[in-house]
């Protein structure tokens, strides 16, 4: 999902303090933005102190193993929480579905009783002048009795609907929690894959998660289910900086592409190719395939040449 992003300089490892300054990194970011803006014809990111951080990270092999183990342990914990929620959601879903139709039927009966009473009142009002005092009092008593019965039925129904809506809200919170855990799990899978491939090979990573929110509610007697999908990006991490500024620029531009929603493309020479291309190190630029990929996710026509 495409999303305009703001970025800022995050942490630069002390390992690189003699090789890379904040000013140099800032200039690289501005050069990338200018290149993107010029070739795309529109802006997809900007520098801002409120933006997502770009961290230049140093991780040696032993640190990498520790992080990998921690991620794997966290993933197992989240998996257990997801499985428990799966059971709880299944237990909640059945009674909620079973209660929905009886409540709707009861609401329909209540509305019909109200409609019948209103019709009866309207009918008797048209003949009230011809009624005896005893007949009028009898009708008045019948109306009062029926109104009382309707009020009692409405109170009972409102209590049932309130309990049902409370259970529905609790169910939606469980669904939201479930989706959040799945997002965290998927994010950990991506991080574990990156570390497993070796930081030497993986030069950078746009870190975030895909989130799906499902909202269930009742409207006019119908159960409505709404699903919303979006990406929640957190930061960019650049690994294995070796002092090559041109390589850093290409890697950073590639990860910014991911940050705004552009996936890998299997095109030789493209910036968004999953393998760092030598031509992009020599001169970072968007190829026509890159431009097409950006235009696709931002739903824009190609800029005029």
ABEGO torsion letter per residue (X at the ends): XBBBBBBBBBBBBAAAAAABBAAAAAAAAAAAAAAAAAAAGBBABBBBAABBBBBBBBBBAAAAAAAAAAAAAAAAAAAAAAAAAAAAAAAAAAAAAAAAAAAAAAAAAAAAAAAAAAAAAAAAAAAAAABBAAAAAAAAAAAAAAAAAAAAAAAAAAAAAAAAAAAAAAAAAAAAAAAAAAAAAAAAAAAAAAAAAEAAABABBBBBBBBBBBBBBBBGGBBBBBBBBBBBBABBBBBGBAGBAAAAAAAAAAAAAAAAGBBBBBBBGBAABABBBAAAAABBBBBAAAAAAAAAAAGBBBBBX
